[in-house]
Amino acid sequence: MGEAWHKAGQKTTKPNTWKDLIACAEYLVKNQYTGPGKIAINGGSAGGILIGRAMTERPDLFAVAMPEVGCLNAVRMENSPNGPVNVPEFGTVQQEEECKGLLEMDAYLHLTPDTKYPATLVTAGMNDPRVIAWQPAKFSARLQASTTSGKPVLLFTDYEAGHGIGDSKQKQFETMADLLSFGLWQTGVPAFQPKIASLR
């Protein structure tokens, strides 16, 4: 959609990305395509900013959030091995305005204690050179300590995989099965609810 559209969603204008996602979800609810208990959101890598900030800004709107190998602690990204190459897109802590932009897009820093957050499946890869595994892990730990919804907060760390690049078809299918199963379970699809054996 062009460079102007791109620049309207980077650095200090990054909030436009998750505000657009929130607006789309609100539209779907308002027009009765769905309801707040039925919306699952998913994004990976830099899309972790989108998912992390959408769920922290409007935890009531989403039933499920699934950031995959996501950038969830943006203000620390620059200090990771792959961080410097992201400065043109996200900004740098070395410049005041861009640092403010990084603080705004940092999902970890926007987690609030005693908040009802959606069910969340966070993934990480131990061999990930782009988003170091501690970012998703750190976010998951704080989310578990903050949420009061009673919904699961799961961290899946793949000790064999990296950032998804070069994954086999089998690995891609397994990842998709995990995401779909979790999302369908937490949005209440009957076929994906646990079977409870009757006690006699």
N, C-alpha and C positions, 0 to 999 in steps of 0.2 A: 504493500500500500504506500510505498514511497518513504523517503528519508524524513520528511516532516512528521509522519505518523510514528516512525521509529523513534525519533528524538522526543516525541511527546510521551514516551514511556521508558525513559532511561534517566539515570542519575537522580536529580532533584524532581523530575517529573514521573519517576517510577510508580508513585501511588496511583496514577491513572490506570495501571494494569490491574491491580486488585480491586479498585473501585469499579472498573468496567465489569469484572467478574461478578461482583456483588450486585451491580445493577441488572445484569443478565438473570441472575438467580431470583432477584426480587420481581422481575418481569414475569418469569415463569410461574412464580407463586401467585402474583396478582391476577394473572390470566388463567389460573387454575389448571395449568399444565401439570403441576406438581405441588408439593407442600414442603415446608421446612424439614420435616422428618424424612424426606425422600431424596435429598440432593447429596450426591457424592462428587467430590472434586479431586482431581489428580493432575500432577505435573512433576516433571523431573529436572534435575540440575538447576539451572537458573529459574526454572518454573517452580522450584521450591520456595522462592521469594513470593511468587504469586499465591501459592497454596497456603504457605505459612502466614502471610499477612491477611489473606481473606479470612482464614479461620480465627485469627486473633482479633481482627476488627469486628467480625460478625459471627461469633461462635453459635449464636442462636439460629442462624440461617442454614447451616450445613449439618447434615447427619453424619457425614463421613469425610475425612480429609486424608489424602494419601500422597505425601511428598516423597518422591523417589530420588535417592541420592541427591537430596536438595540442599541448596545454599540457604541455610536457616539461621546463620549467625553472620550476616553480611558485613558487619563492621570489622570482623576479624578475618575476612576473606583475603584481604591484601597480604596478610602475614603468612599465608599458606603457600606451598610451592607453586601452585598454578594461579595464585592470586593476582600478581602484577599484570598478567595479560588481560584481566577483567576490568582494570582501571578505566579504560576508555568507555566501557559500557555502564559500570556501576558507580565509578567515582573513586576518590582517594581520601583517606583520613588526613592527608597532608594539607588539604584545602578546606577551609571552614564550611562553605556552603555544601560542598560535596560530602563532607563528613556528616553534616546534618541529614543529607539524603540517605546515606548509609544507615544512620541510626533509625531513620523512619522505615527503611525496608527490612530491618532486622527483626525477624519473627521471634527469636529467642528473647530479645529485650522487651517485646510487647506481650509476653505471657504474664497474666495477672493472677495472683493467688485467689483461691475460692471462686473460680469461674467455671461454669458448665461448658466445657469444650466438647466438640464432637468426637466420636470414635475416630481414632487415628492410627494408621499404619505407616510408619516411617521406615524407609529402607536405607541401607548403607553398604558399601563395598570396601572390604579391608584393603584391596589393591587399587583403590580409586585414586588416580593422580589429579583429578580435577576438583572434586569436593571431598576433602579428607574426612574419613569416617567419624572423627570426633564431633564434627558439626551436627549431623543427624542425631548422634548419641547424646550430645549435650542438650539439644532441644527436647528430645524424648524424655530425658530425666527430669527436666524442669516442668515439662507438660504433665508428667505423671504426678509430680508434687503439687501442681497448681489446680488441676481439674477436680471438680466436685460432681461431675455428671454421672459418675459410675460406669461410664462407657470405657471400653478397652483402649489403652494406649500401648501399641506394640512397636518394638524396634526389631526389624529383621536385618541382621548383618550377614552378608554373604562373604564367607572367608575365602572363596575361590574367585569371586568376580571383582570387577573394577567399576567403571562408570557406564557399563552396558555396551561399550564399543567392542565389536568383535565377538559378542555373545553368540553361542550356537543357537540354532532354531529351537532346540530342546530347552535351553535356558530361557529364551524369550517366551516360550509357551508356559513354562513354569512360573515365571514372573507375572504374566498376564492372568494365569489361573489364580495366583495368590491375591492379586488386586481385585479381580472380579468377585471372587468368593467372599473376601472381606467386605467389599462394598454391598453385595447383595444380602449378606448376612445382616449387616448393620442397618440396611434400609428396610428390613422386615420381609423380604421375599420368602414366602413359605417354604419352598424347596431347599432353602439354604439355612433354615433354622435347625439347631441341634436337636437330635432325637433324644428325648428323655425317657428312659425305661421306667415303666410303672413298677412301683414297689408293692409286693404282696406279702 
